[in-house]
Amino acid sequence: MDKSGEAYWKATLGLLTKILIVWFLVSFGAGILFVDLFNKIHLGGYPLGFWFAHQGSMYVFVALIFYYGKKMGEIDRKFDVHEE
């Protein structure tokens, strides 16, 4: 693999790593690990930990999909592997 290919995959894996860290923190962290801390805050009448576990994480996951699409498009254009 040439240097450009290695750089492309390094950028791609870096993006995936960042997204998976956010995914973990939102799903496992906010919904399970930090639930007692977040439950002290209320959002719409419900404890924030409960809200994250049942609704908030889905909003973040959908936002991550759009973020991934945007950033992957930028990486593809940077390394000239984008689709026309």
N, C-alpha and C positions, 0 to 999 in steps of 0.2 A: 504494500500500500504506500502511496506517495505521501509527502508531507501534508498536502492539501487534504487528502482523505483522512489522515490521522487528526488533523486540526478540526475537521468537520465532526468527526465522531466524538472528539473531546468536548466540543461545544454542545453537541447533542446530549451527551451523557451528563454534562454539567447542568443543563436545563432540566433534564429528568430528575437529577438528584435534588435540585432545589424544589421542584414540584412535589416530589415524594416526601420531602421534609415537611413542607406545608401541609400536605395531605395527612401525614402522621400526627402532626401537632393538633390539627383541627379534629380529626376523627378520634384518635386515642387520647390525646392530651386534653382537649377541651371537653370531650364527652365522658372521659373516665378519670384521668389522673388529676386534673385541676377542677373537677366538678364542685367540690366543696367550696373552693375559693370563688368560683364563678356564681355559685348559687346565692351568694350574698348580694348579688346585683340582680335586679329584676328588669325584664324587657317585656313590655306588653302584659304585665301581670304575672309572668312566669319567671322562675329562676333562670338565669342566663345559662347555667350548666345544662339544664333540661332543654332549653331552647336550642343550644348547640347540638346536643345529642339527637334531637328529633327534626329540626328544621334548618338551623344555621349552617350545619355542615354541608347540606345539599347545595345551599347557595354558594358556599365557598368552592365546592367541587365543580359546579357549573362555571364559575368564574375562572377556575384553573384550566378548564377545557379551552375557553376563549383565550386566556393568557398563553397557553401552550401553542395554540394555532398561530397567534400573532408572532410570538418569539421564534417559533420554528420556521415561519415564513421569512423572518429577518435573517436567520441563520442560513437558510437555503439560498437566499439572494446573495448573501455575503460570499458564499462559496460557489456561487453560480451553478447550483443544482436545482433551481426552482423550475416549476412547470409554467408553461406559457398560458 
